Amino acid sequence: MRLRTWLECVLILAAASVAAAGEWSDRATAVVVEATQARHAAESLPVLTPWPHYEWLRLGALADGRAATDTAAVGALFASTADGWIEQCQTALAAGDRAEAQQCAGQANAAVIKCSDLLTEAGSLARISRNQSTQCWTLLQ
């Protein structure tokens, strides 16, 4: 493959990565909000009712809400890390440093993969917490 063809491919890949990183940052923000809402819903439940099943669900909702918030925050950090690697990759491409551009692209991909895993887990925990909170409110009615 000629150098010019390779550089064109890398530039197209870098542009696609920038767009994807922006999407991950948006997704990270949405999951952080979802996790925070689930945590607040769990924290708003009344404490110390006479039903053990209710308390079990309430404590589960609290734990899952906190875990979702923490996991989403870490996922957002990985999204920011991916953004930083992509910017560094673009700088390396502009400078013509092929080896550094490849390294940066690999690091950005790794950060995006970790971000995706964490945000998926945080979203699942937030939904579980929200479901447990809903079950608690149903028991109280």
N, C-alpha and C positions, 0 to 999 in steps of 0.2 A: 504494500500500500504506500502510495506516495505521501510525503509529508503534508502537502497541501490538503489532500483528501482526508488524512488523519485529523488535521487541525479543524477542518470543517465539521467532521463528525463530533469532535470534542466540543466545539462551540454549540452545536445543536443540542448535544447532551447536557451541556452546562445551562443552556437556556431552559430546557425542560426541567432540570433539577431546581432551578430558581423558582419556577412556577409551582413545582411540587412542594418545595420548602414553604412557600407562602401558604399553600393549602394545609400543610401540617401545623403551621403556626395558628391558622384559623381554627383547625380542628382542636388543637390543644386548648385554645381559649374557650371553645364551646364545652369541652369536657370538664375543664376547671369550673365553669359556671354550673354545669349539671351536678358535679360532685358537691359543690358548695351548697346548692339548693337541697340536695338529698341530706346533707349533714344538718342543715338548719331545720329541715322537716323532722329529723330524728331528735334533735335537741329540743324541739317544741313539744314533745310528748310529755304528758304528766308522769311524775315519778311516784313510785311506791303504791301501786294499786294492789288489791288482794289477790289478783290472778297471776299465778306463776307463769302461765303461758304468755300472758301479756308482757311480763317483765323480761322473759326470755327473748321475745320478739323485739322489745324496745332496746335491750342491751345489744342484740345483734344488729339492729338498725344503726345504733350509735357507732359500734365498732366498724361496720362496713362503710358508714358515711365518713368516718375519720380516715380509714384506709383509702377510700376513693379520693378524698381530697389530697392526701399525701402523695398517692401514686400519680394523680393528675398533675400535681406540681412538678414532680420529677420528669414526667413526660413533656411538660412545657419547657423544662430546662434542656432536654434533649432536642426539642424542636429549635430552640435558640442556638444550640451547639451546631445543628445541621446548617442553619442559616450562616453561621460564622465560617464553617468549612466551605460552603459554597462560595461565599465572598472571597475567601482566600484562594479557592480554585480559579475564580475569575481573574483575580490579580495575577496568579501564576500564568494563566493563559495569555493575559495581556503582555506579560514580560517574556513569554515564549519558553517558559520553563516546563517542559513536557513531563519530567519525572515528578516534580512537585504537584502538578495538576492532577496526575494520576493518583498520587497519594491522597490529595485533598478530596478527590471524588470518592475514593474508597472510604475515607473517614466520614464523609457526608452520608454516604449510603448506609454505613453502620449506624450512624446516629438516627437516621430516618427509620431504620428497622427497629431499633430499640424504642424510639418514640412511638411507633405504631403499636408495638406490643404493650407498652405501658398505658397508652390511651385506651386501648381495647379493654385492658384489665380494669382501668379506672371507671370506664363507662359501665362495665358489667357490675362492678361493686356499687356504683351509684344507683343503678336500676334495682339491685337486690335490696339496698337500704331503703329506697323509696317504696318498694313493695312491702317490706316489713313495717314501715311506718303506716302505710295504708291499712294493713291488717290490724295494727294496733288501734287506729282510729275506728275501725269497724268493730272491734271488740268493746270499745268504750261506749258505743251507741246502743 
